[in-house]
C-alpha cells in the first residue's frame, strides 16, 4: 500500500462544484489552471461549494488511520456496554458518531479563530481539497496540527503534501508540495503575497531555518499515517532534507487564489439561465487567457528564486469572496 491509498476525499467533487476552463503551461515549470464556481440559475452562489468543502472537514482535521482507530475504539465501547446490535449496525453507528465528533472538533478550531485567520483557514481547506483531487499527493501536515496553542500561528506553507507530479512532458516525478492559499478580494495583491512567501522560502538568510521548521513539523505527523501497511520509513526519508529520497524529489508549490472578478455582475445581468451564464463566463475567461498567462509569467520572472522550482497556480475568480467567507461562517 502507498501513501496515496490514504487519500480519503472523493476526487470527483471538483467536477460537481467547479467548471474547469484550462490548464496551461506558461513554461516547463509554471502551470496555470483556472476554475470557476458552477452557475446557479443566473447567479454565482458559493453555497454548494461551501457545503462540499465542509464535508471534507473530518478528513482535513484527521488522517484516515486516526479516524479508523477511533471507529474501532467506538465499536469496542459498544461491545463493552453490552450492545445487542449486529456488527454491521455497530460499525455503521460508529462511523457516524466518529465523523460527527471529528466535524465538531474541527469546527471548534475554526470558530476559535479571529475573522481574518478564519478566512485563511477556509483557503487552506480549499487548497487541501483541490490539491488532493488535482495532484497525486497526500497532505502530510497543515497549520492545524502544527499548533500547540489555538492562538499561535506558524509562518510557512499552508500545507505539506507528498506524491507525484505530472510534468509538461507527461512524465511523473516524485515530489513534495508546499502550498499557499489566498482567498482575497484583490487578485494582484493575493498573487504578490503568495509569490513573496514562496520566494522567501528560498532566501539565503532564512532557508535553513524555514526549511527545517517545515519538514520537522511534517515528520512529527508521520505516525498518524501508520496503518501497519505503509512504509513509514520511506515517508520519513522523503521528508528528511539530508536523505537521497528527499534529494531525488522535485519541489512543487501549488498556489490557490480565489478572488473577486469585477466582470461577474455584468455577466450575471446579461444571462438568461445557468447555461448562458456558463457560456458568458467561458468567453470572458478565454478572452483574458493570454494576458493572464503573460502577466503571471512576468511576475514570476521578477523573483530571484521562483524560476528554479515548479509553480502550479489554481485560480478561482468569483463574484464575491466576502459571500464565500460569510457562507462558510454560517455553515461551519
C-alpha positions as CSV (number, residue, x, y, z in Angstrom):
1,X,0.0,0.0,0.0
2,X,1.2,3.5,-0.8
3,X,0.6,6.9,0.8
4,X,-1.8,7.7,-2.0
5,X,-4.2,4.9,-0.8
6,X,-4.8,7.1,2.3
7,X,-6.4,9.8,0.2
8,X,-10.0,9.8,1.6
9,X,-11.7,12.6,-0.3
10,X,-13.9,12.0,-3.3
11,X,-11.9,13.4,-6.2
12,X,-15.0,14.0,-8.3
13,X,-16.1,16.9,-6.1
14,X,-14.3,19.3,-8.4
15,X,-16.3,18.3,-11.4
16,X,-19.5,18.7,-9.4
17,X,-18.7,22.1,-8.0
18,X,-16.3,23.8,-10.4
19,X,-16.0,24.4,-14.1
20,X,-12.5,23.7,-15.4
21,X,-11.6,26.3,-18.1
22,X,-8.0,25.5,-18.8
23,X,-4.7,24.1,-17.5
24,X,-1.8,25.8,-19.4
25,X,1.9,25.7,-19.1
26,X,3.5,29.2,-19.3
27,X,6.8,27.3,-19.3
28,X,8.2,24.0,-18.2
29,X,8.0,24.9,-14.5
30,X,5.0,27.2,-14.4
31,X,1.4,25.9,-14.8
32,X,-1.8,27.9,-14.5
33,X,-5.2,26.3,-14.0
34,X,-8.4,28.3,-13.9
35,X,-11.7,27.1,-12.4
36,X,-15.0,28.9,-11.7
37,X,-17.9,28.1,-9.4
38,X,-20.7,26.5,-11.3
39,X,-23.6,28.8,-12.1
40,X,-26.8,28.5,-10.1
41,X,-29.5,30.0,-12.3
42,X,-28.2,33.4,-13.3
43,X,-26.1,33.9,-10.3
44,X,-22.8,32.5,-8.8
45,X,-23.6,31.2,-5.4
46,X,-21.0,29.8,-3.0
47,X,-23.5,27.7,-1.1
48,X,-22.9,24.3,-2.9
49,X,-19.1,24.8,-2.9
50,X,-19.1,25.7,0.8
51,X,-21.1,22.6,1.7
52,X,-18.8,20.4,-0.3
53,X,-15.7,21.8,1.5
54,X,-17.3,21.3,4.9
55,X,-17.9,17.7,4.1
56,X,-14.1,17.4,4.0
57,X,-13.5,18.8,7.5
58,X,-13.1,15.4,9.2
59,X,-10.5,14.3,6.6
60,X,-8.7,17.7,6.8
61,X,-8.6,17.5,10.6
62,X,-7.6,13.9,11.0
63,X,-6.0,11.2,8.9
64,X,-7.8,8.1,7.7
65,X,-5.7,6.0,10.1
66,X,-6.8,8.2,13.1
67,X,-10.4,8.1,12.1
68,X,-10.4,4.3,11.6
69,X,-8.7,3.8,15.0
70,X,-11.5,5.9,16.6
71,X,-14.1,3.8,14.9
72,X,-12.6,0.6,16.2
73,X,-12.5,2.1,19.8
74,X,-16.1,3.2,19.5
75,X,-17.1,-0.4,18.4
76,X,-15.2,-1.8,21.4
77,X,-17.2,0.6,23.6
78,X,-20.5,-0.6,22.2
79,X,-19.4,-4.2,22.9
80,X,-18.3,-3.3,26.5
81,X,-21.7,-1.7,27.1
82,X,-23.4,-4.9,26.1
83,X,-24.9,-3.7,22.8
84,X,-27.2,-6.2,21.1
85,X,-26.7,-4.6,17.7
86,X,-25.1,-6.6,14.9
87,X,-21.5,-6.0,14.0
88,X,-22.6,-4.2,10.8
89,X,-25.0,-2.0,12.7
90,X,-22.4,-1.1,15.3
91,X,-19.8,-0.3,12.6
92,X,-22.3,2.0,10.8
93,X,-23.2,3.8,14.0
94,X,-19.6,4.1,15.0
95,X,-18.7,5.7,11.7
96,X,-21.5,8.2,12.1
97,X,-20.5,9.1,15.6
98,X,-16.8,9.5,14.9
99,X,-17.4,11.6,11.8
100,X,-19.8,13.9,13.7
101,X,-17.3,14.1,16.6
102,X,-14.4,14.9,14.3
103,X,-16.5,17.5,12.5
104,X,-17.4,19.2,15.8
105,X,-13.7,19.2,16.8
106,X,-12.6,20.8,13.5
107,X,-15.5,23.3,13.6
108,X,-14.5,24.3,17.2
109,X,-11.0,25.0,15.9
110,X,-12.3,27.3,13.1
111,X,-14.6,29.1,15.4
112,X,-11.8,29.9,17.8
113,X,-10.0,31.9,15.1
114,X,-10.3,35.6,14.6
115,X,-12.3,36.7,11.5
116,X,-9.0,37.3,9.5
117,X,-7.4,34.0,10.5
118,X,-10.7,32.1,10.0
119,X,-10.7,33.3,6.4
120,X,-7.1,32.0,6.0
121,X,-8.3,28.6,7.3
122,X,-11.0,28.5,4.6
123,X,-8.3,29.0,2.0
124,X,-6.2,26.2,3.5
125,X,-9.3,23.8,3.4
126,X,-9.9,24.7,-0.2
127,X,-6.2,24.1,-1.0
128,X,-6.3,20.7,0.7
129,X,-9.4,19.7,-1.3
130,X,-8.1,20.9,-4.6
131,X,-4.5,19.6,-4.2
132,X,-5.6,16.1,-3.3
133,X,-8.1,16.0,-6.1
134,X,-5.8,17.5,-8.8
135,X,-2.4,16.1,-7.9
136,X,-1.3,12.6,-7.0
137,X,-0.5,13.7,-3.5
138,X,-1.5,13.3,0.2
139,X,-1.3,16.1,2.8
140,X,1.2,15.3,5.5
141,X,0.9,18.4,7.6
142,X,-1.1,21.6,7.8
143,X,-1.3,24.5,10.2
144,X,-4.0,23.0,12.4
145,X,-1.7,20.2,13.5
146,X,1.3,22.5,13.7
147,X,-0.1,24.5,16.6
148,X,0.4,23.8,20.2
149,X,-1.8,26.7,21.1
150,X,-5.0,27.7,19.2
151,X,-3.9,31.3,19.3
152,X,-0.4,30.8,17.8
153,X,0.3,30.8,14.1
154,X,3.2,29.1,12.4
155,X,4.6,31.0,9.5
156,X,5.2,28.9,6.4
157,X,3.3,26.9,3.8
158,X,-0.4,26.3,4.0
159,X,0.0,22.6,3.6
160,X,2.8,20.0,3.0
161,X,2.0,17.1,0.6
162,X,3.9,14.1,-0.7
163,X,3.2,12.4,-4.0
164,X,4.0,12.5,-7.7
165,X,3.8,15.5,-10.1
166,X,3.0,15.3,-13.8
167,X,5.5,17.3,-15.8
168,X,4.9,19.1,-19.1
169,X,6.3,16.2,-21.0
170,X,3.8,13.9,-19.3
171,X,6.3,12.1,-17.2
172,X,5.8,11.8,-13.4
173,X,8.4,12.7,-10.8
174,X,8.3,12.1,-7.0
175,X,7.6,15.5,-5.4
176,X,7.0,17.3,-2.2
177,X,4.4,20.0,-2.4
178,X,4.3,23.1,-0.2
179,X,1.2,25.2,-0.9
180,X,0.0,28.7,-0.5
181,X,-3.7,29.7,-0.4
182,X,-5.1,33.2,-0.7
183,X,-8.9,34.0,-0.5
184,X,-8.6,37.7,-1.1
185,X,-10.7,40.3,-2.9
186,X,-7.8,41.7,-5.0
187,X,-6.2,39.2,-7.3
188,X,-3.0,41.3,-7.8
189,X,-2.4,41.6,-4.0
190,X,-3.1,37.9,-3.4
191,X,-0.7,36.9,-6.2
192,X,2.1,39.1,-4.9
193,X,1.7,38.0,-1.3
194,X,1.8,34.3,-2.4
195,X,4.8,34.7,-4.6
196,X,6.6,36.8,-2.0
197,X,6.0,34.0,0.6
198,X,7.4,31.2,-1.7
199,X,10.4,33.3,-2.8
200,X,11.1,34.0,0.9
201,X,11.2,30.2,1.5
202,X,14.3,30.1,-0.7
203,X,16.1,33.2,0.6
204,X,19.6,32.6,1.7
205,X,19.0,34.3,5.1
206,X,16.1,32.2,6.2
207,X,16.2,29.0,4.0
208,X,17.9,26.7,6.5
209,X,15.6,27.7,9.4
210,X,12.5,27.9,7.4
211,X,13.0,24.5,5.6
212,X,14.0,22.8,8.8
213,X,10.8,24.0,10.5
214,X,8.5,22.9,7.7
215,X,9.9,19.4,7.4
216,X,10.4,19.0,11.2
217,X,6.6,19.7,11.6
218,X,5.7,17.3,8.8
219,X,7.9,14.5,10.2
220,X,6.2,14.9,13.6
221,X,2.9,14.0,11.9
222,X,4.1,10.8,10.2
223,X,2.9,8.4,12.9
224,X,-0.7,9.4,12.1
225,X,-0.4,7.6,8.8
226,X,1.0,4.4,10.2
227,X,-1.6,1.7,9.5
228,X,0.8,-1.2,9.6
229,X,0.9,-1.4,5.8
230,X,2.5,1.9,4.8
231,X,6.3,2.1,4.7
232,X,6.7,4.9,7.3
233,X,10.5,4.9,7.0
234,X,10.2,5.8,3.3
235,X,7.9,8.7,4.1
236,X,10.3,9.8,6.8
237,X,13.1,9.7,4.3
238,X,11.1,11.8,1.8
239,X,10.8,14.5,4.5
240,X,14.4,14.4,5.6
241,X,16.4,17.1,3.7
242,X,19.6,15.1,4.2
243,X,18.4,11.9,2.6
244,X,18.8,10.7,-1.0
245,X,15.0,10.1,-1.2
246,X,14.4,13.8,-0.4
247,X,17.0,15.0,-2.9
248,X,15.5,12.8,-5.7
249,X,12.2,14.8,-5.4
250,X,11.2,18.0,-7.1
251,X,9.7,20.9,-5.2
252,X,6.3,21.9,-6.3
253,X,4.3,24.9,-5.0
254,X,0.6,24.9,-5.5
255,X,-0.8,28.4,-5.3
256,X,-4.5,28.7,-4.8
257,X,-6.1,32.1,-5.3
258,X,-9.8,32.8,-5.0
259,X,-10.6,36.5,-5.8
260,X,-13.3,38.9,-6.9
261,X,-13.9,39.3,-10.6
262,X,-15.5,42.7,-11.4
263,X,-17.0,41.4,-14.7
264,X,-19.3,38.9,-13.0
265,X,-22.1,41.4,-12.3
266,X,-22.3,42.3,-15.9
267,X,-22.3,38.7,-17.0
268,X,-25.0,37.7,-14.5
269,X,-27.2,40.6,-15.6
270,X,-26.9,39.5,-19.2
271,X,-27.5,35.8,-18.7
272,X,-31.0,34.2,-19.1
273,X,-30.1,30.9,-17.4
274,X,-27.2,28.9,-16.0
275,X,-26.2,27.6,-19.4
276,X,-26.0,31.1,-20.8
277,X,-24.1,32.3,-17.7
278,X,-21.5,29.4,-18.0
279,X,-21.0,30.3,-21.7
280,X,-20.5,34.0,-20.9
281,X,-18.0,33.3,-18.2
282,X,-16.2,30.9,-20.5
283,X,-16.0,33.5,-23.2
284,X,-14.7,36.1,-20.7
285,X,-12.0,33.7,-19.4
286,X,-10.9,32.8,-22.9
287,X,-10.6,36.4,-23.9
288,X,-8.2,37.0,-20.9
289,X,-6.2,33.8,-21.3
290,X,-3.1,35.1,-23.0
291,X,-3.0,38.2,-20.8
292,X,-3.3,36.1,-17.7
293,X,-0.5,33.7,-18.7
294,X,1.8,36.5,-19.7
295,X,1.1,38.5,-16.6
296,X,1.9,35.6,-14.3
297,X,5.0,34.6,-16.2
298,X,6.2,38.2,-16.0
299,X,5.6,38.4,-12.2
300,X,7.3,35.1,-11.5
301,X,10.3,36.1,-13.6
302,X,10.9,39.1,-11.4
303,X,11.8,36.9,-8.4
304,X,15.2,35.6,-7.7
305,X,14.2,32.0,-6.9
306,X,10.8,31.2,-8.4
307,X,12.0,30.1,-11.9
308,X,14.1,27.4,-10.2
309,X,11.1,25.4,-8.8
310,X,7.7,24.2,-10.0
311,X,4.8,26.5,-9.5
312,X,1.2,25.4,-10.1
313,X,-1.4,28.2,-9.8
314,X,-5.0,27.3,-9.2
315,X,-7.1,30.4,-10.0
316,X,-10.8,30.7,-8.9
317,X,-12.4,34.0,-9.8
318,X,-15.8,34.5,-8.3
319,X,-18.4,37.2,-7.8
320,X,-17.7,37.8,-4.1
321,X,-15.0,36.5,-1.8
322,X,-17.0,38.1,1.1
323,X,-20.0,36.0,0.2
324,X,-17.9,32.8,0.2
325,X,-16.4,33.6,3.6
326,X,-19.8,34.5,5.1
327,X,-21.4,31.4,3.8
328,X,-18.6,29.3,5.3
329,X,-19.1,31.2,8.6
330,X,-22.8,30.5,8.6
331,X,-22.5,26.8,7.8
332,X,-19.5,25.7,10.0
